[in-house]
Amino acid sequence: MNTAGEDPLERRRDELLAIVYGPAGEPGDEVVAELAALERELAARRGEADRAAAPASTEPPEALDHATTDNSGAAVAGGRLRRLRRFRPLAIASAVLMLIAAGFVLIGPVRGLLSPARGLGVFERPQTAEELLRADPVADAAGLEPGDAETLRAVGRLFGHEFWVHRDAHDRVCLLSRRQFWFDWIDECVSLAEFEEFGLTRRIAGDDIRHDARPPRIGRDDAVLVRWGSRSLDVEWTVEPPSEIDFDDRPRRPAS
């Protein structure tokens, strides 16, 4: 039964569909043509209603293509789907490129954190806050040349001793060390070639290590060899047994 609100175009389309798919046999060309025209008109009307209902900013301009129809009159938004399918890989590729670029930006600082400077590379990094604070007092106390303070870098503390490295005016590499609390600084320098081959070594006698800073395995007659070399992150150490120690060559304690 017809109602007052029924669309005449939709009613006529339904009548034509009944003829095309009904039991009367194959429909004439004029019926098929009229049905296709109605389908196109209804599809165009639905597309206009959808575009009017959708917010203007929710879709990119290329997605607002007119709907197309196939040979049977069924409406499909082919152009829109094809453009969206092309847009999606481009968006993904752009996001990947942005992530890669961000990775290159961050890789330097991250590498610096994961791979601290070794050997002479320590002079290529800026001084830390502690080094900036203490460099001038350490240089003055050790009697270094003017300008040496800018090259001072801390390389660790061991057995109550602190260790710094620096470059001098003769382009040598130097290991500066001191037993903490009012002892004198000891500065030992070698050429770049010697450093690359042998590194820098400071021998500390066992009885020159405070009791509270000497591990049980190290006796008073032992000696600790502290070394900083071309592949060192900070100072490294080994223990020499008494039979291998040249006692005439060991550092002496300052007179009290």
Secondary structure, 3 states (H helix, E strand, C coil): CCCCCCCHHHHHHHHHHHHHHCCCCCCCHHHHHHHHHHHHHHHHHHHHHHHHHCCCCCCCHHHCCCCEECCCCCEECHHHHHHHHHHHHHHHHHHHHHHHHHHHHHHHHHHHHHCCCCHHHHHHCCCCHHHHHHHHHHHHHHCCCCCHHHHCEEEEEECCEEEEEEECCCCCEEEEEEECCCCCEEEEEECHHHHHHHCEEEEEEHHHCCHHHCCCCCCCCCEEEEEECCCCCCCEEEEECHHHCCHHHCCCCCCC
